[in-house]
Amino acid sequence: MSSELLTAALYGSSAFLSAFAVFAIVTRRSANRRKTAKSNSSDLSGDTLVFLIRDNAIVDANFPGQRFLTHFGAQGLDLEALSRGLHAAFDDAASLLETSSDNNEQRLLSRDGMFQAIAERTSNALRIKVQSRDSASLQAEDIHRLSAMDAELETLRETADLAPYLVWRETRDGTPIWVNRAYLEAVRDTYGDKRATEWPLPRLFPNLSLGGPTRLSIQKKAATEPNWFEIRNMPIGRDTLFTAYDANATVLAETQLHDFMQTLTKTFAQLTTGLAIFDKSRNLALFNPALTELTRLPVDFLSSRPSLVEVLDKLRETRAIPEPRDYHAWRKSIADLESAAQDGNYCETWSLAGNLTYRVTGRPHHDGAIAFLFEDISAEMSLTRQFRQEIELSQALLDNMDDATALFSPTGVLLQTNSAYRTLWNVDPDSRLTETTILEASHGWHEGTLPTPVWGDLREYALDTQDRVEWSAPVILADGRVVDCRFLPIAGGGTQIIFHIERAAESRQDEQLREAG
C-alpha cells in the first residue's frame, strides 16, 4: 500500500509540475474511449469526472473518474483516493465530501483556475463532478503535449522516489499534500505502518515554521537517538515546498566540537598563563580566566568576541601594554605583531607599571587562527635583577682587590675574573664568544712565565673535586717578577686562583728580616 500511496501523492500534487495535468490526461484518455467504454453516468460528457457517494463510500463513478482514482493508489472505488486527489487540486476539498452540509450545491475552483468541482447533495447521496472550466474537449493538436506531460510526470515521480532526502509540500494550514518516498518511510519509522497508509499524512515536524533554514529532529521508534534534519523551504503559489537533509553527521561533529571546547576550557581555566585565541577573521574565539586576571579586561568585553585591534586598543587604555611613542607607531606595531604571530616569530617582554613584566608569545594555529600567551614573569625578572645586582656587587668587590683573581666551575670553565687579572695576563675573557677552559687559560699563563710544573698540577687539581685542600706555589714571569699563586677549593666543586705579585720593597723587607734573624 505504501508504494500506491506514494504514487498517488506524487501524481496528486507534484512539486515540480502542475498536478492539474492529471485531470487533463485522464479526460483526454477518456475521450478516446467514449465509443468503447460506458459507465452508469454515461450521460455526462467524457471530459467530466463523476463520483456518486452514499453511506461514506463511492458506489459509482464514470470511466474518467475511475481512471482518476487509479492515479491516487485506488484499486476500485476508493473514497480515500478521491480525497487525496481533491486535496491535491482544491483548497478546502474536505467540504466537498461533507454529506451533512445544508448547502445542496457547492462549487470550488482549483488552485490554477482551470478546473471546477461541484458537489450536489440529495437526501441520501452525494454527487461530485470535476470538469474543465472550458467545456469543449481537448483539440487533436494537444495530444502530443499531453503525452509529453504524462511522460514528464512519470520521470519526476521516479526521480522523487530515488531522492535520498525528504521532500514534501504543505498547504497554508500545514497539511501535507505531496510527499516523496523518503518522507513516507520516515512517517512509517516514526508513527508505524498503519499511519503511513492514512491520508493526509502527519507532519513529521509539528514545530516547523517558515523562514530561513532550520534544524529539527524526529524520534524514530527503533532509534535510540533523535534523527536531525536541516530543513529549507520555498513558497510555491499558496503552498510551501520543504526539503530536509540528514544532519546527523553535522550535529555529531558539532557536539564533539562542543565537548572538546568544554574540555579545553576546563583545562585552560587551570592555567596561570593567559590565553587568547583569535580566529582567521581576527575575532576573539577563546580565552581563559587567567587572561582577565593578567590584563584586567572585563569578561563581558571579552565575551563579545572583539577583534584583535579592539583587544589591543583596550589593553592600551588600561595601560596593560607598553605605551607607544605615537598613534601611527601604535598601528604599525599592531600590524607587525599580527604578521610576526602568523609566522610564529612573535615573542616580546612587556614591561608595565607597578614592576609588572609579561612575556607575550604569538603562535599560528590551524585555519589561519592566532594564539597569544600572556605569562607573568614579574617574579622571574625580579629574581634576575637581584642576581644581576649580586653579580655586579661581587664583580666590584673582586675589582677592588689588588691581587689578580680567577674563578673556575667544577668542569673547569672560567666563570669570573677581576681587572687585576686582565692586566696581569693581558687578556679579556669577556670579549670571547666562546667559553674559556682551564686548559686554555693555563696555556696562556704558561706562555707568560718561565717553565714550571705548576700549571700541569693546577689542571689536575681544578678537575678533581675529591678531597681537595688549599695549596700554593711561586712562578716567575717572563720579566723576572715573582708571582705567588694560591689555589683554593670553593663551594660546589669550583676553584679560585689568586695571583699575588711580589714587589721589590717586599723582597728587600724579607731579606732584612732574614739578615736580622
C-alpha positions as CSV (number, residue, x, y, z in Angstrom):
1,M,0.0,0.0,0.0
2,S,2.9,2.4,0.6
3,S,4.1,2.4,-3.0
4,E,0.5,3.0,-4.1
5,L,0.1,5.9,-1.6
6,L,3.4,7.4,-2.8
7,T,2.3,7.1,-6.4
8,A,-0.9,8.8,-5.5
9,A,0.8,11.6,-3.6
10,L,3.2,12.2,-6.4
11,Y,0.5,12.4,-9.0
12,G,-1.8,14.3,-6.7
13,S,0.3,17.4,-6.3
14,S,3.8,17.4,-7.9
15,A,6.2,20.0,-6.6
16,F,7.8,20.0,-10.0
17,L,4.9,20.0,-12.5
18,S,1.2,21.2,-12.0
19,A,-0.9,18.4,-10.6
20,F,-3.8,19.5,-12.7
21,A,-2.2,17.8,-15.6
22,V,-3.7,14.6,-14.1
23,F,-7.2,15.9,-14.8
24,A,-6.3,16.8,-18.4
25,I,-4.6,13.5,-19.1
26,V,-7.5,11.5,-17.6
27,T,-10.1,13.4,-19.6
28,R,-8.1,13.1,-22.8
29,R,-7.8,9.3,-22.4
30,S,-11.5,9.0,-21.6
31,A,-12.5,10.8,-24.7
32,N,-10.6,8.3,-26.8
33,R,-12.6,5.5,-25.1
34,R,-16.1,7.0,-25.3
35,K,-17.2,4.7,-28.0
36,T,-16.0,1.5,-26.3
37,A,-16.5,2.2,-22.6
38,K,-19.5,3.3,-20.7
39,S,-20.4,3.8,-17.1
40,N,-23.7,4.3,-15.2
41,S,-23.0,8.0,-15.6
42,S,-22.7,7.9,-19.4
43,D,-25.0,10.8,-19.9
44,L,-22.2,13.1,-18.8
45,S,-19.6,14.4,-21.1
46,G,-16.3,12.5,-21.5
47,D,-14.2,15.2,-20.0
48,T,-16.0,15.3,-16.7
49,L,-15.2,13.2,-13.7
50,V,-18.3,12.0,-11.8
51,F,-18.5,10.2,-8.5
52,L,-21.6,9.0,-6.6
53,I,-21.2,8.7,-2.9
54,R,-23.6,7.0,-0.5
55,D,-23.0,6.0,3.2
56,N,-19.4,7.3,3.1
57,A,-18.5,5.1,0.1
58,I,-18.3,5.6,-3.6
59,V,-21.0,3.5,-5.2
60,D,-20.5,4.5,-8.8
61,A,-18.1,6.5,-11.0
62,N,-17.9,7.2,-14.7
63,F,-14.9,5.9,-16.7
64,P,-12.8,9.1,-16.3
65,G,-13.5,9.1,-12.6
66,Q,-12.3,5.5,-12.3
67,R,-9.1,6.2,-14.1
68,F,-8.6,9.3,-12.0
69,L,-8.8,7.2,-8.8
70,T,-6.1,4.8,-10.1
71,H,-3.7,7.7,-10.2
72,F,-4.1,8.1,-6.5
73,G,-3.5,4.5,-5.5
74,A,-7.0,3.2,-5.7
75,Q,-7.9,-0.4,-6.6
76,G,-11.5,0.2,-7.2
77,L,-13.8,2.8,-5.9
78,D,-11.8,4.2,-3.0
79,L,-13.1,7.2,-1.1
80,E,-9.6,7.9,0.4
81,A,-8.1,8.1,-3.1
82,L,-10.7,10.6,-4.1
83,S,-10.0,12.7,-1.0
84,R,-6.3,12.7,-1.8
85,G,-6.9,13.7,-5.4
86,L,-9.3,16.5,-4.4
87,H,-6.9,17.8,-1.8
88,A,-4.1,17.9,-4.4
89,A,-6.0,20.3,-6.6
90,F,-8.5,22.2,-4.4
91,D,-8.4,24.2,-1.2
92,D,-11.0,23.2,1.4
93,A,-11.6,20.0,-0.5
94,A,-12.8,18.4,2.7
95,S,-16.0,20.5,2.5
96,L,-16.9,18.8,-0.8
97,L,-17.2,15.4,0.9
98,E,-19.4,16.6,3.8
99,T,-22.7,14.8,3.3
100,S,-24.4,16.6,6.2
101,S,-24.0,20.1,4.8
102,D,-27.1,22.3,4.4
103,N,-25.7,23.6,1.1
104,N,-27.3,21.4,-1.6
105,E,-24.8,22.5,-4.2
106,Q,-21.2,23.6,-3.6
107,R,-18.7,24.8,-6.2
108,L,-14.9,25.0,-5.7
109,L,-12.3,26.4,-8.2
110,S,-9.0,24.6,-8.5
111,R,-5.8,26.4,-7.4
112,D,-4.8,27.1,-11.0
113,G,-8.3,28.1,-12.0
114,M,-8.5,25.5,-14.8
115,F,-11.0,23.1,-13.1
116,Q,-14.2,23.3,-11.2
117,A,-15.6,20.8,-8.6
118,I,-19.3,20.6,-8.0
119,A,-20.9,18.8,-5.0
120,E,-24.6,18.1,-5.4
121,R,-26.3,16.8,-2.3
122,T,-29.6,14.9,-2.2
123,S,-31.4,13.3,0.7
124,N,-29.4,10.0,0.5
125,A,-26.5,10.6,-1.8
126,L,-23.7,13.0,-2.8
127,R,-22.7,13.5,-6.4
128,I,-19.3,15.1,-7.1
129,K,-18.3,16.3,-10.6
130,V,-14.9,17.7,-11.6
131,Q,-14.7,19.3,-15.0
132,S,-12.7,21.7,-17.0
133,R,-14.0,25.3,-17.0
134,D,-13.8,25.1,-20.8
135,S,-16.4,22.5,-21.6
136,A,-15.0,21.8,-25.0
137,S,-13.0,18.7,-25.4
138,L,-9.3,18.9,-26.0
139,Q,-8.2,19.5,-29.5
140,A,-6.2,17.0,-31.5
141,E,-3.1,19.1,-31.6
142,D,-2.9,18.9,-27.8
143,I,-2.4,15.1,-27.8
144,H,1.4,15.2,-28.1
145,R,1.7,17.9,-25.5
146,L,-0.4,15.9,-23.0
147,S,1.6,12.7,-23.8
148,A,4.8,14.6,-23.0
149,M,3.3,15.9,-19.8
150,D,2.4,12.4,-18.8
151,A,5.9,11.1,-19.5
152,E,7.4,14.0,-17.6
153,L,5.2,13.2,-14.6
154,E,6.4,9.6,-14.6
155,T,10.1,10.8,-14.8
156,L,9.6,13.2,-12.0
157,R,7.9,10.6,-9.9
158,E,10.8,8.2,-10.3
159,T,13.3,11.0,-9.6
160,A,11.5,11.9,-6.4
161,D,11.3,8.2,-5.5
162,L,15.1,8.0,-5.6
163,A,15.9,11.2,-3.7
164,P,17.9,10.4,-0.6
165,Y,16.3,13.3,1.3
166,L,12.8,14.3,2.5
167,V,10.7,16.4,0.1
168,W,7.1,17.4,0.8
169,R,4.6,20.1,0.0
170,E,2.2,21.6,2.5
171,T,-0.8,23.9,2.3
172,R,-1.1,27.1,4.4
173,D,-2.6,25.2,7.3
174,G,0.3,22.7,7.4
175,T,-1.4,19.8,5.7
176,P,1.0,17.7,3.6
177,I,-0.5,17.3,0.1
178,W,2.5,15.7,-1.6
179,V,5.5,13.7,-0.2
180,N,8.3,11.7,-1.7
181,R,9.2,8.1,-0.7
182,A,11.8,9.2,1.8
183,Y,9.2,11.2,3.7
184,L,6.8,8.3,3.6
185,E,9.4,5.9,5.0
186,A,10.2,8.4,7.8
187,V,6.5,8.5,8.7
188,R,6.4,4.7,8.8
189,D,9.5,4.6,11.0
190,T,8.1,7.3,13.3
191,Y,4.4,6.6,13.5
192,G,4.1,3.0,12.3
193,D,2.8,1.2,9.2
194,K,-0.9,1.9,9.7
195,R,-0.5,5.7,10.0
196,A,1.6,5.6,6.8
197,T,-1.5,4.4,4.9
198,E,-3.8,7.1,6.0
199,W,-4.2,10.4,4.2
200,P,-3.4,13.1,4.8
201,L,-0.1,12.0,6.3
202,P,1.0,13.6,9.6
203,R,3.6,16.4,9.8
204,L,6.9,14.9,10.8
205,F,8.0,18.3,12.2
206,P,5.0,19.9,14.0
207,N,7.0,22.9,15.2
208,L,8.2,23.7,11.7
209,S,7.8,27.3,10.7
210,L,8.5,29.3,7.5
211,G,11.6,31.4,7.2
212,G,15.3,30.6,6.8
213,P,17.0,27.2,7.2
214,T,16.2,25.5,10.4
215,R,17.3,22.3,12.2
216,L,14.8,19.9,13.8
217,S,14.7,16.3,14.9
218,I,12.3,13.4,14.9
219,Q,12.4,10.3,17.1
220,K,12.1,7.1,15.2
221,K,10.6,4.1,17.0
222,A,13.6,1.8,16.5
223,A,16.2,4.5,17.2
224,T,17.8,5.4,20.5
225,E,18.9,8.9,19.4
226,P,16.9,11.6,17.6
227,N,17.4,12.0,13.8
228,W,18.4,15.5,12.9
229,F,17.5,17.3,9.7
230,E,18.5,20.5,8.0
231,I,15.2,21.9,6.7
232,R,14.7,24.6,4.0
233,N,11.6,25.9,2.4
234,M,10.4,27.6,-0.7
235,P,7.0,29.1,-1.5
236,I,5.1,27.7,-4.4
237,G,1.9,29.7,-5.0
238,R,-0.1,29.4,-1.8
239,D,1.7,26.2,-0.8
240,T,5.2,25.6,0.5
241,L,7.8,23.1,-0.6
242,F,10.1,21.7,2.0
243,T,13.4,19.8,1.8
244,A,15.0,18.1,4.8
245,Y,18.6,16.8,4.6
246,D,20.2,14.4,7.0
247,A,22.1,16.5,9.5
248,N,23.2,13.7,12.0
249,A,26.8,13.9,11.0
250,T,26.8,17.6,11.3
251,V,25.1,17.5,14.7
252,L,27.6,14.8,15.9
253,A,30.5,16.9,14.8
254,E,29.2,20.0,16.4
255,T,28.5,18.0,19.6
256,Q,32.0,16.6,19.6
257,L,33.5,20.0,18.9
258,H,31.4,21.5,21.8
259,D,32.6,18.8,24.2
260,F,36.2,19.3,23.0
261,M,35.9,23.0,23.6
262,Q,34.5,22.4,27.0
263,T,37.4,20.1,27.8
264,L,39.8,22.8,26.6
265,T,38.1,25.5,28.5
266,K,38.3,23.5,31.8
267,T,41.9,22.7,31.1
268,F,42.8,26.3,30.2
269,A,40.9,27.5,33.3
270,Q,43.6,25.9,35.5
271,L,46.4,27.6,33.7
272,T,48.2,30.6,35.2
273,T,49.2,31.7,31.7
274,G,46.7,33.9,29.9
275,L,45.4,32.5,26.6
276,A,43.7,34.4,23.8
277,I,42.8,32.6,20.5
278,F,41.7,34.7,17.5
279,D,40.1,33.1,14.5
280,K,41.0,33.7,10.9
281,S,38.8,36.8,10.9
282,R,40.8,38.0,13.9
283,N,37.9,37.9,16.4
284,L,38.5,36.5,19.8
285,A,37.3,32.9,19.8
286,L,38.6,31.6,23.1
287,F,40.1,33.0,26.3
288,N,40.7,31.7,29.9
289,P,40.2,33.3,33.3
290,A,44.0,33.9,33.6
291,L,43.7,36.4,30.7
292,T,41.2,38.5,32.6
293,E,43.4,38.5,35.7
294,L,46.5,39.5,33.9
295,T,45.1,42.1,31.6
296,R,42.2,43.3,33.8
297,L,39.9,43.3,30.8
298,P,36.2,42.9,31.6
299,V,34.7,39.4,31.0
300,D,31.7,40.9,29.2
301,F,34.0,42.7,26.8
302,L,36.0,39.5,26.0
303,S,32.8,37.5,25.7
304,S,31.5,39.8,22.9
305,R,34.2,38.4,20.6
306,P,36.1,41.6,20.0
307,S,38.6,41.9,17.2
308,L,42.4,41.8,17.8
309,V,42.7,45.5,17.2
310,E,39.9,46.2,19.7
311,V,41.6,44.0,22.3
312,L,44.9,45.7,21.9
313,D,43.2,49.2,22.0
314,K,41.5,48.1,25.2
315,L,44.9,47.0,26.6
316,R,46.4,50.3,25.7
317,E,43.5,52.2,27.5
318,T,44.1,50.1,30.7
319,R,47.9,50.5,30.4
320,A,48.3,46.8,30.2
321,I,50.6,47.1,27.1
322,P,53.7,49.2,26.6
323,E,52.8,52.7,25.7
324,P,53.9,53.5,22.1
325,R,55.5,56.8,21.0
326,D,52.6,57.9,18.9
327,Y,49.4,56.5,17.4
328,H,50.9,55.8,14.0
329,A,53.6,53.8,15.6
330,W,51.0,52.0,17.6
331,R,49.0,51.0,14.5
332,K,52.2,49.8,12.8
333,S,53.1,47.8,15.9
334,I,49.7,46.0,15.7
335,A,50.3,45.1,12.0
336,D,53.9,43.9,12.9
337,L,52.5,41.9,15.8
338,E,49.9,40.1,13.7
339,S,52.4,39.4,10.9
340,A,55.0,38.1,13.4
341,A,52.4,35.9,15.1
342,Q,51.3,34.4,11.8
343,D,54.9,33.4,11.2
344,G,55.3,32.1,14.8
345,N,58.1,34.6,15.5
346,Y,56.4,37.0,17.9
347,C,57.8,36.9,21.4
348,E,58.3,40.1,23.4
349,T,58.7,41.2,27.0
350,W,56.2,43.9,28.1
351,S,57.5,46.0,31.0
352,L,54.5,47.6,32.6
353,A,53.8,50.0,35.5
354,G,53.9,48.5,39.0
355,N,57.0,46.4,38.3
356,L,54.9,44.0,36.2
357,T,56.6,42.2,33.4
358,Y,54.7,40.0,30.9
359,R,56.1,37.7,28.3
360,V,53.8,37.7,25.3
361,T,54.1,35.0,22.6
362,G,52.2,34.7,19.4
363,R,51.7,31.3,17.6
364,P,49.9,30.4,14.4
365,H,47.1,27.8,14.6
366,H,45.1,25.8,12.1
367,D,42.9,27.5,9.6
368,G,44.6,30.9,10.0
369,A,43.9,31.4,13.7
370,I,46.4,33.0,16.0
371,A,47.0,32.2,19.7
372,F,48.6,34.6,22.2
373,L,50.1,33.5,25.5
374,F,50.5,36.0,28.3
375,E,52.9,34.9,31.1
376,D,53.5,36.9,34.2
377,I,57.3,36.8,34.6
378,S,57.5,39.6,37.2
379,A,58.9,37.3,39.9
380,E,61.4,35.8,37.5
381,M,62.5,39.2,36.3
382,S,62.8,40.5,39.9
383,L,64.9,37.5,40.8
384,T,67.0,38.0,37.6
385,R,67.6,41.7,38.6
386,Q,68.5,40.6,42.1
387,F,71.0,38.1,40.8
388,R,72.4,40.7,38.4
389,Q,72.9,43.1,41.3
390,E,74.6,40.5,43.3
391,I,76.9,39.6,40.4
392,E,77.7,43.3,39.8
393,L,78.4,43.7,43.6
394,S,80.7,40.6,43.6
395,Q,82.4,41.9,40.5
396,A,83.0,45.3,42.1
397,L,84.5,43.6,45.2
398,L,86.8,41.5,43.0
399,D,87.9,44.5,41.0
400,N,88.8,46.3,44.3
401,M,91.3,43.6,45.1
402,D,95.0,44.2,44.3
403,D,95.6,40.6,43.6
404,A,94.6,39.0,40.2
405,T,91.8,36.5,40.8
406,A,90.0,33.9,38.6
407,L,87.1,31.6,39.4
408,F,86.5,28.3,37.6
409,S,83.5,26.0,37.6
410,P,83.7,22.3,38.7
411,T,84.1,21.4,35.0
412,G,87.0,23.8,34.5
413,V,85.2,26.7,32.8
414,L,86.3,30.2,33.6
415,L,83.4,32.0,35.4
416,Q,84.7,35.3,36.6
417,T,87.9,37.4,36.7
418,N,88.8,40.9,38.0
419,S,90.6,43.9,36.5
420,A,93.9,42.9,38.1
421,Y,93.8,39.5,36.3
422,R,93.1,41.1,33.0
423,T,96.0,43.5,33.5
424,L,98.4,40.8,34.7
425,W,97.8,38.3,31.9
426,N,96.8,40.9,29.2
427,V,93.6,39.1,28.3
428,D,89.8,39.9,28.5
429,P,87.8,36.6,28.7
430,D,84.5,38.5,28.4
431,S,85.3,39.6,24.9
432,R,85.4,36.0,23.6
433,L,82.3,34.4,22.0
434,T,83.2,31.0,23.5
435,E,83.9,29.8,27.0
436,T,87.5,29.8,28.3
437,T,88.5,26.5,29.9
438,I,91.2,25.8,32.5
439,L,93.3,24.2,29.7
440,E,93.2,27.3,27.5
441,A,93.8,29.7,30.4
442,S,96.8,27.7,31.8
443,H,98.3,27.6,28.3
444,G,98.2,31.4,28.3
445,W,99.8,31.5,31.8
446,H,102.5,29.1,30.6
447,E,103.4,31.4,27.8
448,G,103.9,34.3,30.2
449,T,106.1,32.5,32.7
450,L,109.3,30.5,32.9
451,P,108.8,26.8,32.6
452,T,107.2,25.3,35.7
453,P,105.2,22.1,36.5
454,V,102.7,24.2,38.5
455,W,100.3,24.6,35.6
456,G,100.0,20.9,34.9
457,D,99.4,20.3,38.6
458,L,96.7,23.0,38.6
459,R,94.8,21.4,35.7
460,E,94.6,18.1,37.6
461,Y,93.6,20.0,40.8
462,A,90.8,22.0,39.1
463,L,89.2,19.0,37.5
464,D,89.5,16.8,40.6
465,T,86.6,17.5,43.0
466,Q,87.5,14.9,45.6
467,D,89.3,15.8,48.9
468,R,91.0,19.0,47.7
469,V,92.9,21.3,50.0
470,E,94.4,24.7,49.5
471,W,98.0,24.9,48.2
472,S,100.3,27.5,46.8
473,A,103.3,27.7,44.5
474,P,105.5,30.5,43.1
475,V,106.0,31.1,39.4
476,I,108.3,33.6,37.6
477,L,107.0,35.8,34.9
478,A,109.0,36.4,31.7
479,D,110.1,39.8,33.0
480,G,111.5,38.3,36.2
481,R,108.8,39.1,38.6
482,V,107.7,36.5,41.0
483,V,104.0,35.6,41.3
484,D,102.8,33.7,44.4
485,C,99.9,31.5,43.2
486,R,97.2,30.3,45.7
487,F,94.8,27.6,44.7
488,L,91.6,27.3,46.8
489,P,88.6,24.9,46.6
490,I,85.3,26.7,46.8
491,A,81.7,25.6,47.4
492,G,80.2,23.4,44.7
493,G,83.5,22.0,43.4
494,G,84.8,25.2,41.9
495,T,88.3,26.6,42.1
496,Q,89.6,30.0,43.0
497,I,93.1,31.1,41.9
498,I,94.8,34.2,43.4
499,F,97.9,35.6,41.8
500,H,100.0,37.8,44.1
501,I,102.9,39.7,42.6
502,E,105.9,40.1,45.0
503,R,107.1,43.7,44.8
504,A,110.7,44.8,45.2
505,A,110.0,46.5,48.6
506,E,108.5,43.3,49.9
507,S,111.6,41.4,48.7
508,R,114.0,43.7,50.4
509,Q,112.0,43.6,53.6
510,D,112.1,39.9,53.6
511,E,115.9,39.9,53.1
512,Q,116.3,42.3,56.0
513,L,114.2,40.1,58.2
514,R,116.3,37.1,57.2
515,E,119.6,39.0,58.0
516,A,118.3,40.3,61.3
517,G,117.4,36.8,62.3
